[in-house]
Amino acid sequence: MTKTRKALAKAKSKKKRTGDGRLPRKDRRSKIIKRLDWQGVTVSVSYEPDWLGMSKRDPEAGTAHLEVRKVSPDWALLPITETGYRSHFLPRGAVEDAGGPVAYVRAWLDEAAKAPDFRRREQQSRQMSLF
């Protein structure tokens, strides 16, 4: 075994795992999952405040990850995505400053819904087209 492999194996063995093979809570990434109702659409919001685990070393380098998924109804539109799913990376403090992940996403959806493009898409989805 090379020195690098030995060092990696030694570092790996130092991390104690629980009985089910998972890392202890302090070594796992934390993820917050919430649901919100936005204009009759159920939306799942997943938020990971320290996506890369960098804030332990440098608090300024922390990157947060936000995932937004449309849950129901299937036909509903969201102004921030055409597919019903959106992954978004942002500075760590932005979500906390907005009041949390649900408040951030609600404000984001409200602001994006004002765009003329979304209003046009929404109007077209309500009205049947012959062509």
N, C-alpha and C positions, 0 to 999 in steps of 0.2 A: 504494500500500500504506500502511496506517495504521501509526502508531508501534508499536502493540501487535503487529500481524502481523509487522512487521520484527523486533521483539525476539524473538518466538517462533521465527521462521525462523532467526535468528542463533543462538539457544540450541540449536535442533535440529541445526544444522549443526556445532556444536562437538563433539557426541557422535560420535566416530569409530566406525564399524561395521566388523565383520570382513568378509571376502570373501563370506560367505554371507548378509550382511545383518543378522546378529545383533549385539546390543550386546556390548562386551567383558565378560568374566567379572565384573569388579568392579561393573558397572552392571546386571547381571542379578540377578533374585531367585533365592535358593537354595531348593531344595526337596529334601527327603529322602524317599525312598520305600522302605519296607521291608515285608516280609511276616512274619506270625506265625501260629502254629497255636494256637488257643484251643479246647480241648475238642473237637478233631476238626474244627474249622471253620477254613479258611484265610481270613485277613483281610489286606487291604492297608492299610497305614498311610502316609499322605502328610503330611509335616510341613513347614511353612514358618515358620521362627523369626521372621522380620521381614516379615510379610505386606504392610504398607503402606510399608516402607522408612523408618519414622519414627525408628528407634533411632539413626540417624546424628546426627540433630539433638537428640533427647532420649531417652536410654536408658530413662527411666521410662515413655515413651509407646509402647514397642514392643508390638505386638499379634501374636501367633502364630496360625497357622491349622492346624488338624488335620482331616484327612479320613479317615474309616474306611469301608472298603468290604468287604462279604462277597464272597469270590471263589468258594468252593465249600464244601460242596455247596449246590445251589440251595434245597433244602428247609430248611436249617438256620436257626435263629433266633439273633439277637444281642440281648442285653438292653438295648442302648442305642438300638436302632432297630427299627422294624417293617418298613422297606423294604429294609434291607440297606446303606443309605448314611447317613452322619452327617457333617455339617460342624459344626465347633466352633471358636469363637474364644476365646482365653484369654490371660492375661498371659504375656509372653515367658518368664519364668523358671520357670513352673510345670512345664513339661515337663522342663527341664534338672534341676530339683530332684528329679524322680521317677526320674531315671536315663536319660532319653531317651524318644523317642516310642513305642517298642515297650513299654517298661516302663510308661509312663503309660497306654497303651491297655489293656494286660493287667490292670493294677490297676483301671482303670475298669470293664472287663468283669466282673472277679471281684466287685467291689463291687455292681454293678448286678444280677448274677445272683442275689444273695441276696434280692432283692425278691419279695414274695409274688405280685405281678402277673406277673412273668416266669416264676416257677415254675409258675403256673397255665397260662400260654400254652404253656410247654414241655410240660407234662403233656397238654394238649389236643392238641398236635401229634403226640404219640406214640400216643394212643388214638383209634381210629376212632370217628366219631360217626354215629349213625343219623338224626340230624335236622339 
